[in-house]
């Protein structure tokens, strides 16, 4: 989770490349790293459900 990813001038591909510099981690080896860059991902509040929905889509991409 990198809140404000776009505001920092980063893009998801660049941030993911930095993650792939850690080859000893299984999710990196299997290219299963998922990045959440919206501002609300680390703020508790009513928009927390949006983060949960994003995580659910990653876990179950075929679910409606």
PDB file of N, CA, C, O and CB in Angstrom:
ATOM      1  N   UNK A   1       0.839  -1.173   0.000  1.00  0.00           N
ATOM      2  CA  UNK A   1       0.000   0.000   0.000  1.00  0.00           C
ATOM      3  C   UNK A   1       0.889   1.243   0.000  1.00  0.00           C
ATOM      4  O   UNK A   1       1.739   1.430   0.870  1.00  0.00           O
ATOM      5  CB  UNK A   1      -0.958  -0.006   1.216  1.00  0.00           C
ATOM      6  N   UNK A   2       0.664   2.070  -0.994  1.00  0.00           N
ATOM      7  CA  UNK A   2       1.393   3.328  -1.091  1.00  0.00           C
ATOM      8  C   UNK A   2       0.352   4.424  -1.301  1.00  0.00           C
ATOM      9  O   UNK A   2      -0.009   4.730  -2.437  1.00  0.00           O
ATOM     10  CB  UNK A   2       2.462   3.302  -2.262  1.00  0.00           C
ATOM     11  N   UNK A   3      -0.130   5.015  -0.210  1.00  0.00           N
ATOM     12  CA  UNK A   3      -1.152   6.046  -0.374  1.00  0.00           C
ATOM     13  C   UNK A   3      -0.624   7.245  -1.142  1.00  0.00           C
ATOM     14  O   UNK A   3       0.509   7.680  -0.939  1.00  0.00           O
ATOM     15  CB  UNK A   3      -1.671   6.490   0.979  1.00  0.00           C
ATOM     16  N   UNK A   4      -1.463   7.773  -2.028  1.00  0.00           N
ATOM     17  CA  UNK A   4      -1.065   8.945  -2.809  1.00  0.00           C
ATOM     18  C   UNK A   4      -0.002   8.632  -3.839  1.00  0.00           C
ATOM     19  O   UNK A   4       0.834   9.483  -4.141  1.00  0.00           O
ATOM     20  CB  UNK A   4      -0.568  10.025  -1.898  1.00  0.00           C
ATOM     21  N   UNK A   5      -0.016   7.446  -4.375  1.00  0.00           N
ATOM     22  CA  UNK A   5       0.994   6.998  -5.327  1.00  0.00           C
ATOM     23  C   UNK A   5       1.167   7.992  -6.477  1.00  0.00           C
ATOM     24  O   UNK A   5       2.291   8.386  -6.791  1.00  0.00           O
ATOM     25  CB  UNK A   5       0.622   5.624  -5.876  1.00  0.00           C
ATOM     26  N   UNK A   6       0.084   8.392  -7.094  1.00  0.00           N
ATOM     27  CA  UNK A   6       0.166   9.323  -8.231  1.00  0.00           C
ATOM     28  C   UNK A   6       0.624  10.714  -7.813  1.00  0.00           C
ATOM     29  O   UNK A   6       1.312  11.402  -8.568  1.00  0.00           O
ATOM     30  CB  UNK A   6      -1.182   9.423  -8.920  1.00  0.00           C
ATOM     31  N   UNK A   7       0.239  11.125  -6.610  1.00  0.00           N
ATOM     32  CA  UNK A   7       0.650  12.453  -6.130  1.00  0.00           C
ATOM     33  C   UNK A   7       2.156  12.524  -5.904  1.00  0.00           C
ATOM     34  O   UNK A   7       2.746  13.604  -5.953  1.00  0.00           O
ATOM     35  CB  UNK A   7      -0.085  12.802  -4.831  1.00  0.00           C
ATOM     36  N   UNK A   8       2.774  11.373  -5.657  1.00  0.00           N
ATOM     37  CA  UNK A   8       4.214  11.329  -5.437  1.00  0.00           C
ATOM     38  C   UNK A   8       4.985  11.269  -6.752  1.00  0.00           C
ATOM     39  O   UNK A   8       6.216  11.258  -6.762  1.00  0.00           O
ATOM     40  CB  UNK A   8       4.574  10.133  -4.571  1.00  0.00           C
ATOM     41  N   UNK A   9       4.240  11.231  -7.872  1.00  0.00           N
ATOM     42  CA  UNK A   9       4.884  11.162  -9.172  1.00  0.00           C
ATOM     43  C   UNK A   9       5.330   9.760  -9.548  1.00  0.00           C
ATOM     44  O   UNK A   9       6.125   9.591 -10.472  1.00  0.00           O
ATOM     45  CB  UNK A   9       6.055  12.078  -9.200  1.00  0.00           C
ATOM     46  N   UNK A  10       4.836   8.767  -8.853  1.00  0.00           N
ATOM     47  CA  UNK A  10       5.172   7.377  -9.147  1.00  0.00           C
ATOM     48  C   UNK A  10       4.059   6.777  -9.979  1.00  0.00           C
ATOM     49  O   UNK A  10       2.936   7.281  -9.994  1.00  0.00           O
ATOM     50  CB  UNK A  10       5.394   6.558  -7.845  1.00  0.00           C
ATOM     51  N   UNK A  11       4.378   5.704 -10.667  1.00  0.00           N
ATOM     52  CA  UNK A  11       3.343   4.907 -11.296  1.00  0.00           C
ATOM     53  C   UNK A  11       3.447   3.488 -10.743  1.00  0.00           C
ATOM     54  O   UNK A  11       4.451   3.125 -10.129  1.00  0.00           O
ATOM     55  CB  UNK A  11       3.477   4.926 -12.857  1.00  0.00           C
ATOM     56  N   UNK A  12       2.414   2.699 -10.962  1.00  0.00           N
ATOM     57  CA  UNK A  12       2.376   1.355 -10.369  1.00  0.00           C
ATOM     58  C   UNK A  12       3.506   0.478 -10.891  1.00  0.00           C
ATOM     59  O   UNK A  12       4.075  -0.311 -10.136  1.00  0.00           O
ATOM     60  CB  UNK A  12       1.032   0.687 -10.653  1.00  0.00           C
ATOM     61  N   UNK A  13       3.836   0.604 -12.169  1.00  0.00           N
ATOM     62  CA  UNK A  13       4.879  -0.239 -12.742  1.00  0.00           C
ATOM     63  C   UNK A  13       6.239   0.016 -12.087  1.00  0.00           C
ATOM     64  O   UNK A  13       6.976  -0.923 -11.786  1.00  0.00           O
ATOM     65  CB  UNK A  13       4.973  -0.004 -14.244  1.00  0.00           C
ATOM     66  N   UNK A  14       6.561   1.287 -11.871  1.00  0.00           N
ATOM     67  CA  UNK A  14       7.831   1.634 -11.223  1.00  0.00           C
ATOM     68  C   UNK A  14       7.862   1.122  -9.794  1.00  0.00           C
ATOM     69  O   UNK A  14       8.870   0.572  -9.350  1.00  0.00           O
ATOM     70  CB  UNK A  14       8.054   3.154 -11.242  1.00  0.00           C
ATOM     71  N   UNK A  15       6.767   1.299  -9.074  1.00  0.00           N
ATOM     72  CA  UNK A  15       6.701   0.827  -7.687  1.00  0.00           C
ATOM     73  C   UNK A  15       6.805  -0.692  -7.627  1.00  0.00           C
ATOM     74  O   UNK A  15       7.462  -1.233  -6.738  1.00  0.00           O
ATOM     75  CB  UNK A  15       5.395   1.294  -7.019  1.00  0.00           C
ATOM     76  N   UNK A  16       6.162  -1.381  -8.565  1.00  0.00           N
ATOM     77  CA  UNK A  16       6.248  -2.841  -8.584  1.00  0.00           C
ATOM     78  C   UNK A  16       7.661  -3.317  -8.888  1.00  0.00           C
ATOM     79  O   UNK A  16       8.108  -4.319  -8.330  1.00  0.00           O
ATOM     80  CB  UNK A  16       5.279  -3.413  -9.608  1.00  0.00           C
ATOM     81  N   UNK A  17       8.367  -2.615  -9.763  1.00  0.00           N
ATOM     82  CA  UNK A  17       9.746  -2.996 -10.067  1.00  0.00           C
ATOM     83  C   UNK A  17      10.610  -2.945  -8.813  1.00  0.00           C
ATOM     84  O   UNK A  17      11.507  -3.769  -8.636  1.00  0.00           O
ATOM     85  CB  UNK A  17      10.332  -2.079 -11.150  1.00  0.00           C
ATOM     86  N   UNK A  18      10.338  -1.978  -7.947  1.00  0.00           N
ATOM     87  CA  UNK A  18      11.088  -1.898  -6.691  1.00  0.00           C
ATOM     88  C   UNK A  18      10.791  -3.107  -5.808  1.00  0.00           C
ATOM     89  O   UNK A  18      11.680  -3.605  -5.117  1.00  0.00           O
ATOM     90  CB  UNK A  18      10.747  -0.597  -5.940  1.00  0.00           C
ATOM     91  N   UNK A  19       9.557  -3.576  -5.829  1.00  0.00           N
ATOM     92  CA  UNK A  19       9.188  -4.764  -5.052  1.00  0.00           C
ATOM     93  C   UNK A  19       9.898  -6.005  -5.583  1.00  0.00           C
ATOM     94  O   UNK A  19      10.282  -6.887  -4.815  1.00  0.00           O
ATOM     95  CB  UNK A  19       7.666  -4.975  -5.082  1.00  0.00           C
ATOM     96  N   UNK A  20      10.068  -6.065  -6.903  1.00  0.00           N
ATOM     97  CA  UNK A  20      10.680  -7.248  -7.504  1.00  0.00           C
ATOM     98  C   UNK A  20      12.175  -7.337  -7.238  1.00  0.00           C
ATOM     99  O   UNK A  20      12.817  -8.298  -7.665  1.00  0.00           O
ATOM    100  CB  UNK A  20      10.433  -7.254  -8.988  1.00  0.00           C
ATOM    101  N   UNK A  21      12.741  -6.363  -6.547  1.00  0.00           N
ATOM    102  CA  UNK A  21      14.132  -6.438  -6.121  1.00  0.00           C
ATOM    103  C   UNK A  21      14.286  -7.289  -4.865  1.00  0.00           C
ATOM    104  O   UNK A  21      15.383  -7.399  -4.318  1.00  0.00           O
ATOM    105  CB  UNK A  21      14.683  -5.040  -5.874  1.00  0.00           C
ATOM    106  N   UNK A  22      13.187  -7.893  -4.406  1.00  0.00           N
ATOM    107  CA  UNK A  22      13.198  -8.741  -3.211  1.00  0.00           C
ATOM    108  C   UNK A  22      12.861 -10.178  -3.612  1.00  0.00           C
ATOM    109  O   UNK A  22      11.793 -10.672  -3.249  1.00  0.00           O
ATOM    110  CB  UNK A  22      12.188  -8.213  -2.139  1.00  0.00           C
ATOM    111  N   UNK A  23      13.732 -10.855  -4.343  1.00  0.00           N
ATOM    112  CA  UNK A  23      13.407 -12.163  -4.914  1.00  0.00           C
ATOM    113  C   UNK A  23      13.245 -13.291  -3.899  1.00  0.00           C
ATOM    114  O   UNK A  23      12.767 -14.365  -4.262  1.00  0.00           O
ATOM    115  CB  UNK A  23      14.459 -12.542  -5.879  1.00  0.00           C
ATOM    116  N   UNK A  24      13.621 -13.086  -2.666  1.00  0.00           N
ATOM    117  CA  UNK A  24      13.500 -14.137  -1.661  1.00  0.00           C
ATOM    118  C   UNK A  24      12.102 -14.288  -1.089  1.00  0.00           C
ATOM    119  O   UNK A  24      11.864 -15.172  -0.266  1.00  0.00           O
ATOM    120  CB  UNK A  24      14.449 -13.874  -0.554  1.00  0.00           C
ATOM    121  N   UNK A  25      11.182 -13.449  -1.507  1.00  0.00           N
ATOM    122  CA  UNK A  25       9.817 -13.480  -0.989  1.00  0.00           C
ATOM    123  C   UNK A  25       8.933 -14.213  -2.001  1.00  0.00           C
ATOM    124  O   UNK A  25       8.961 -13.904  -3.192  1.00  0.00           O
ATOM    125  CB  UNK A  25       9.280 -12.030  -0.715  1.00  0.00           C
ATOM    126  N   UNK A  26       8.145 -15.190  -1.522  1.00  0.00           N
ATOM    127  CA  UNK A  26       7.359 -16.036  -2.420  1.00  0.00           C
ATOM    128  C   UNK A  26       6.426 -15.263  -3.344  1.00  0.00           C
ATOM    129  O   UNK A  26       6.338 -15.581  -4.530  1.00  0.00           O
ATOM    130  CB  UNK A  26       6.557 -16.999  -1.617  1.00  0.00           C
ATOM    131  N   UNK A  27       5.725 -14.251  -2.824  1.00  0.00           N
ATOM    132  CA  UNK A  27       4.798 -13.517  -3.693  1.00  0.00           C
ATOM    133  C   UNK A  27       5.542 -12.780  -4.799  1.00  0.00           C
ATOM    134  O   UNK A  27       4.991 -12.560  -5.877  1.00  0.00           O
ATOM    135  CB  UNK A  27       3.969 -12.524  -2.873  1.00  0.00           C
ATOM    136  N   UNK A  28       6.772 -12.403  -4.544  1.00  0.00           N
ATOM    137  CA  UNK A  28       7.585 -11.753  -5.576  1.00  0.00           C
ATOM    138  C   UNK A  28       8.004 -12.799  -6.608  1.00  0.00           C
ATOM    139  O   UNK A  28       7.903 -12.557  -7.811  1.00  0.00           O
ATOM    140  CB  UNK A  28       8.840 -11.054  -4.951  1.00  0.00           C
ATOM    141  N   UNK A  29       8.467 -13.946  -6.152  1.00  0.00           N
ATOM    142  CA  UNK A  29       8.864 -15.022  -7.069  1.00  0.00           C
ATOM    143  C   UNK A  29       7.719 -15.398  -7.995  1.00  0.00           C
ATOM    144  O   UNK A  29       7.927 -15.652  -9.182  1.00  0.00           O
ATOM    145  CB  UNK A  29       9.328 -16.256  -6.285  1.00  0.00           C
ATOM    146  N   UNK A  30       6.511 -15.432  -7.450  1.00  0.00           N
ATOM    147  CA  UNK A  30       5.329 -15.849  -8.206  1.00  0.00           C
ATOM    148  C   UNK A  30       4.621 -14.684  -8.895  1.00  0.00           C
ATOM    149  O   UNK A  30       3.557 -14.867  -9.487  1.00  0.00           O
ATOM    150  CB  UNK A  30       4.360 -16.554  -7.289  1.00  0.00           C
ATOM    151  N   UNK A  31       5.205 -13.489  -8.820  1.00  0.00           N
ATOM    152  CA  UNK A  31       4.627 -12.273  -9.424  1.00  0.00           C
ATOM    153  C   UNK A  31       3.175 -12.071  -8.982  1.00  0.00           C
ATOM    154  O   UNK A  31       2.283 -11.843  -9.799  1.00  0.00           O
ATOM    155  CB  UNK A  31       4.699 -12.351 -10.966  1.00  0.00           C
ATOM    156  N   UNK A  32       2.967 -12.163  -7.669  1.00  0.00           N
ATOM    157  CA  UNK A  32       1.638 -11.985  -7.099  1.00  0.00           C
ATOM    158  C   UNK A  32       1.557 -10.738  -6.227  1.00  0.00           C
ATOM    159  O   UNK A  32       0.719 -10.657  -5.330  1.00  0.00           O
ATOM    160  CB  UNK A  32       1.250 -13.207  -6.289  1.00  0.00           C
ATOM    161  N   UNK A  33       2.412  -9.785  -6.485  1.00  0.00           N
ATOM    162  CA  UNK A  33       2.402  -8.537  -5.727  1.00  0.00           C
ATOM    163  C   UNK A  33       1.300  -7.650  -6.304  1.00  0.00           C
ATOM    164  O   UNK A  33       1.228  -7.455  -7.517  1.00  0.00           O
ATOM    165  CB  UNK A  33       3.805  -7.818  -5.780  1.00  0.00           C
ATOM    166  N   UNK A  34       0.454  -7.121  -5.447  1.00  0.00           N
ATOM    167  CA  UNK A  34      -0.616  -6.221  -5.859  1.00  0.00           C
ATOM    168  C   UNK A  34      -0.425  -4.907  -5.116  1.00  0.00           C
ATOM    169  O   UNK A  34      -0.155  -4.893  -3.915  1.00  0.00           O
ATOM    170  CB  UNK A  34      -2.033  -6.837  -5.576  1.00  0.00           C
ATOM    171  N   UNK A  35      -0.564  -3.836  -5.823  1.00  0.00           N
ATOM    172  CA  UNK A  35      -0.290  -2.525  -5.262  1.00  0.00           C
ATOM    173  C   UNK A  35      -1.578  -1.718  -5.172  1.00  0.00           C
ATOM    174  O   UNK A  35      -2.350  -1.650  -6.129  1.00  0.00           O
ATOM    175  CB  UNK A  35       0.758  -1.781  -6.104  1.00  0.00           C
ATOM    176  N   UNK A  36      -1.796  -1.115  -4.022  1.00  0.00           N
ATOM    177  CA  UNK A  36      -2.942  -0.246  -3.809  1.00  0.00           C
ATOM    178  C   UNK A  36      -2.387   1.153  -3.558  1.00  0.00           C
ATOM    179  O   UNK A  36      -1.646   1.361  -2.597  1.00  0.00           O
ATOM    180  CB  UNK A  36      -3.847  -0.745  -2.608  1.00  0.00           C
ATOM    181  N   UNK A  37      -2.737   2.114  -4.413  1.00  0.00           N
ATOM    182  CA  UNK A  37      -2.130   3.430  -4.323  1.00  0.00           C
ATOM    183  C   UNK A  37      -3.078   4.581  -4.055  1.00  0.00           C
ATOM    184  O   UNK A  37      -2.675   5.743  -4.115  1.00  0.00           O
ATOM    185  CB  UNK A  37      -1.417   3.700  -5.551  1.00  0.00           C
ATOM    186  N   UNK A  38      -4.322   4.279  -3.762  1.00  0.00           N
ATOM    187  CA  UNK A  38      -5.282   5.341  -3.497  1.00  0.00           C
ATOM    188  C   UNK A  38      -5.016   5.963  -2.126  1.00  0.00           C
ATOM    189  O   UNK A  38      -4.452   5.315  -1.244  1.00  0.00           O
ATOM    190  CB  UNK A  38      -6.724   4.801  -3.576  1.00  0.00           C
ATOM    191  N   UNK A  39      -5.416   7.197  -1.955  1.00  0.00           N
ATOM    192  CA  UNK A  39      -5.199   7.902  -0.691  1.00  0.00           C
ATOM    193  C   UNK A  39      -5.851   7.209   0.502  1.00  0.00           C
ATOM    194  O   UNK A  39      -5.306   7.217   1.606  1.00  0.00           O
ATOM    195  CB  UNK A  39      -5.723   9.307  -0.798  1.00  0.00           C
ATOM    196  N   UNK A  40      -6.996   6.624   0.280  1.00  0.00           N
ATOM    197  CA  UNK A  40      -7.790   6.098   1.395  1.00  0.00           C
ATOM    198  C   UNK A  40      -7.333   4.731   1.909  1.00  0.00           C
ATOM    199  O   UNK A  40      -7.888   4.245   2.894  1.00  0.00           O
ATOM    200  CB  UNK A  40      -9.218   6.005   0.978  1.00  0.00           C
ATOM    201  N   UNK A  41      -6.352   4.102   1.283  1.00  0.00           N
ATOM    202  CA  UNK A  41      -6.005   2.731   1.662  1.00  0.00           C
ATOM    203  C   UNK A  41      -5.451   2.594   3.075  1.00  0.00           C
ATOM    204  O   UNK A  41      -5.479   1.498   3.635  1.00  0.00           O
ATOM    205  CB  UNK A  41      -5.009   2.188   0.699  1.00  0.00           C
ATOM    206  N   UNK A  42      -4.957   3.658   3.657  1.00  0.00           N
ATOM    207  CA  UNK A  42      -4.405   3.576   5.013  1.00  0.00           C
ATOM    208  C   UNK A  42      -5.165   4.439   6.008  1.00  0.00           C
ATOM    209  O   UNK A  42      -4.705   4.654   7.129  1.00  0.00           O
ATOM    210  CB  UNK A  42      -2.952   3.982   5.004  1.00  0.00           C
ATOM    211  N   UNK A  43      -6.324   4.930   5.599  1.00  0.00           N
ATOM    212  CA  UNK A  43      -7.119   5.790   6.478  1.00  0.00           C
ATOM    213  C   UNK A  43      -8.360   5.037   6.927  1.00  0.00           C
ATOM    214  O   UNK A  43      -9.186   4.631   6.109  1.00  0.00           O
ATOM    215  CB  UNK A  43      -7.510   7.113   5.763  1.00  0.00           C
ATOM    216  N   UNK A  44      -8.481   4.859   8.220  1.00  0.00           N
ATOM    217  CA  UNK A  44      -9.683   4.218   8.739  1.00  0.00           C
ATOM    218  C   UNK A  44     -10.858   5.182   8.625  1.00  0.00           C
ATOM    219  O   UNK A  44     -10.740   6.368   8.934  1.00  0.00           O
ATOM    220  CB  UNK A  44      -9.482   3.769  10.211  1.00  0.00           C
ATOM    221  N   UNK A  45     -11.958   4.668   8.188  1.00  0.00           N
ATOM    222  CA  UNK A  45     -13.148   5.486   8.023  1.00  0.00           C
ATOM    223  C   UNK A  45     -14.109   4.808   7.074  1.00  0.00           C
ATOM    224  O   UNK A  45     -13.928   3.638   6.737  1.00  0.00           O
ATOM    225  CB  UNK A  45     -12.786   6.883   7.514  1.00  0.00           C
ATOM    226  N   UNK A  46     -15.128   5.525   6.638  1.00  0.00           N
ATOM    227  CA  UNK A  46     -16.161   4.913   5.802  1.00  0.00           C
ATOM    228  C   UNK A  46     -15.645   4.393   4.455  1.00  0.00           C
ATOM    229  O   UNK A  46     -16.244   3.490   3.870  1.00  0.00           O
ATOM    230  CB  UNK A  46     -17.254   5.908   5.560  1.00  0.00           C
ATOM    231  N   UNK A  47     -14.549   4.953   3.966  1.00  0.00           N
ATOM    232  CA  UNK A  47     -14.021   4.471   2.684  1.00  0.00           C
ATOM    233  C   UNK A  47     -13.178   3.206   2.830  1.00  0.00           C
ATOM    234  O   UNK A  47     -12.680   2.679   1.835  1.00  0.00           O
ATOM    235  CB  UNK A  47     -13.191   5.555   2.030  1.00  0.00           C
ATOM    236  N   UNK A  48     -13.014   2.717   4.052  1.00  0.00           N
ATOM    237  CA  UNK A  48     -12.269   1.483   4.279  1.00  0.00           C
ATOM    238  C   UNK A  48     -12.878   0.333   3.479  1.00  0.00           C
ATOM    239  O   UNK A  48     -12.164  -0.571   3.045  1.00  0.00           O
ATOM    240  CB  UNK A  48     -12.244   1.137   5.777  1.00  0.00           C
ATOM    241  N   UNK A  49     -14.185   0.367   3.285  1.00  0.00           N
ATOM    242  CA  UNK A  49     -14.850  -0.677   2.508  1.00  0.00           C
ATOM    243  C   UNK A  49     -14.319  -0.715   1.076  1.00  0.00           C
ATOM    244  O   UNK A  49     -14.296  -1.783   0.464  1.00  0.00           O
ATOM    245  CB  UNK A  49     -16.369  -0.454   2.503  1.00  0.00           C
ATOM    246  N   UNK A  50     -13.897   0.415   0.532  1.00  0.00           N
ATOM    247  CA  UNK A  50     -13.325   0.438  -0.818  1.00  0.00           C
ATOM    248  C   UNK A  50     -12.033  -0.377  -0.883  1.00  0.00           C
ATOM    249  O   UNK A  50     -11.775  -1.078  -1.862  1.00  0.00           O
ATOM    250  CB  UNK A  50     -13.057   1.887  -1.261  1.00  0.00           C
ATOM    251  N   UNK A  51     -11.232  -0.274   0.169  1.00  0.00           N
ATOM    252  CA  UNK A  51     -10.004  -1.071   0.239  1.00  0.00           C
ATOM    253  C   UNK A  51     -10.339  -2.546   0.336  1.00  0.00           C
ATOM    254  O   UNK A  51      -9.710  -3.369  -0.330  1.00  0.00           O
ATOM    255  CB  UNK A  51      -9.139  -0.644   1.437  1.00  0.00           C
ATOM    256  N   UNK A  52     -11.316  -2.891   1.154  1.00  0.00           N
ATOM    257  CA  UNK A  52     -11.729  -4.287   1.271  1.00  0.00           C
ATOM    258  C   UNK A  52     -12.238  -4.831  -0.056  1.00  0.00           C
ATOM    259  O   UNK A  52     -11.962  -5.980  -0.401  1.00  0.00           O
ATOM    260  CB  UNK A  52     -12.805  -4.433   2.338  1.00  0.00           C
ATOM    261  N   UNK A  53     -12.970  -4.026  -0.795  1.00  0.00           N
ATOM    262  CA  UNK A  53     -13.458  -4.458  -2.103  1.00  0.00           C
ATOM    263  C   UNK A  53     -12.302  -4.703  -3.068  1.00  0.00           C
ATOM    264  O   UNK A  53     -12.337  -5.655  -3.847  1.00  0.00           O
ATOM    265  CB  UNK A  53     -14.416  -3.417  -2.686  1.00  0.00           C
ATOM    266  N   UNK A  54     -11.282  -3.855  -3.022  1.00  0.00           N
ATOM    267  CA  UNK A  54     -10.108  -4.053  -3.882  1.00  0.00           C
ATOM    268  C   UNK A  54      -9.395  -5.361  -3.536  1.00  0.00           C
ATOM    269  O   UNK A  54      -9.016  -6.120  -4.427  1.00  0.00           O
ATOM    270  CB  UNK A  54      -9.129  -2.865  -3.745  1.00  0.00           C
ATOM    271  N   UNK A  55      -9.218  -5.618  -2.253  1.00  0.00           N
ATOM    272  CA  UNK A  55      -8.573  -6.851  -1.816  1.00  0.00           C
ATOM    273  C   UNK A  55      -9.406  -8.054  -2.255  1.00  0.00           C
ATOM    274  O   UNK A  55      -8.854  -9.055  -2.714  1.00  0.00           O
ATOM    275  CB  UNK A  55      -8.380  -6.853  -0.279  1.00  0.00           C
ATOM    276  N   UNK A  56     -10.717  -7.963  -2.119  1.00  0.00           N
ATOM    277  CA  UNK A  56     -11.600  -9.060  -2.538  1.00  0.00           C
ATOM    278  C   UNK A  56     -11.462  -9.333  -4.035  1.00  0.00           C
ATOM    279  O   UNK A  56     -11.472 -10.490  -4.455  1.00  0.00           O
ATOM    280  CB  UNK A  56     -13.065  -8.731  -2.196  1.00  0.00           C
ATOM    281  N   UNK A  57     -11.334  -8.275  -4.846  1.00  0.00           N
ATOM    282  CA  UNK A  57     -11.168  -8.462  -6.300  1.00  0.00           C
ATOM    283  C   UNK A  57      -9.844  -9.145  -6.618  1.00  0.00           C
ATOM    284  O   UNK A  57      -9.761  -9.918  -7.572  1.00  0.00           O
ATOM    285  CB  UNK A  57     -11.246  -7.108  -7.033  1.00  0.00           C
ATOM    286  N   UNK A  58      -8.818  -8.873  -5.839  1.00  0.00           N
ATOM    287  CA  UNK A  58      -7.527  -9.525  -6.048  1.00  0.00           C
ATOM    288  C   UNK A  58      -7.639 -11.004  -5.703  1.00  0.00           C
ATOM    289  O   UNK A  58      -7.141 -11.856  -6.439  1.00  0.00           O
ATOM    290  CB  UNK A  58      -6.422  -8.850  -5.198  1.00  0.00           C
ATOM    291  N   UNK A  59      -8.282 -11.306  -4.599  1.00  0.00           N
ATOM    292  CA  UNK A  59      -8.414 -12.691  -4.151  1.00  0.00           C
ATOM    293  C   UNK A  59      -9.369 -13.491  -5.031  1.00  0.00           C
ATOM    294  O   UNK A  59      -9.106 -14.647  -5.361  1.00  0.00           O
ATOM    295  CB  UNK A  59      -8.892 -12.728  -2.711  1.00  0.00           C
ATOM    296  N   UNK A  60     -10.483 -12.860  -5.407  1.00  0.00           N
ATOM    297  CA  UNK A  60     -11.516 -13.519  -6.220  1.00  0.00           C
ATOM    298  C   UNK A  60     -11.820 -12.670  -7.465  1.00  0.00           C
ATOM    299  O   UNK A  60     -12.847 -11.992  -7.507  1.00  0.00           O
ATOM    300  CB  UNK A  60     -12.819 -13.748  -5.379  1.00  0.00           C
ATOM    301  N   UNK A  61     -10.954 -12.698  -8.462  1.00  0.00           N
ATOM    302  CA  UNK A  61     -11.146 -11.814  -9.624  1.00  0.00           C
ATOM    303  C   UNK A  61     -12.412 -12.115 -10.436  1.00  0.00           C
ATOM    304  O   UNK A  61     -12.891 -11.246 -11.165  1.00  0.00           O
ATOM    305  CB  UNK A  61      -9.949 -11.915 -10.530  1.00  0.00           C
ATOM    306  N   UNK A  62     -12.952 -13.315 -10.323  1.00  0.00           N
ATOM    307  CA  UNK A  62     -14.140 -13.675 -11.101  1.00  0.00           C
ATOM    308  C   UNK A  62     -15.448 -13.339 -10.397  1.00  0.00           C
ATOM    309  O   UNK A  62     -16.516 -13.451 -10.999  1.00  0.00           O
ATOM    310  CB  UNK A  62     -14.113 -15.141 -11.417  1.00  0.00           C
ATOM    311  N   UNK A  63     -15.386 -12.938  -9.154  1.00  0.00           N
ATOM    312  CA  UNK A  63     -16.608 -12.608  -8.401  1.00  0.00           C
ATOM    313  C   UNK A  63     -17.184 -11.293  -8.914  1.00  0.00           C
ATOM    314  O   UNK A  63     -16.441 -10.414  -9.351  1.00  0.00           O
ATOM    315  CB  UNK A  63     -16.316 -12.514  -6.870  1.00  0.00           C
ATOM    316  N   UNK A  64     -18.507 -11.160  -8.859  1.00  0.00           N
ATOM    317  CA  UNK A  64     -19.130  -9.908  -9.329  1.00  0.00           C
ATOM    318  C   UNK A  64     -18.809  -8.719  -8.452  1.00  0.00           C
ATOM    319  O   UNK A  64     -19.264  -7.609  -8.726  1.00  0.00           O
ATOM    320  CB  UNK A  64     -20.622 -10.071  -9.405  1.00  0.00           C
TER     321      UNK A  64
END
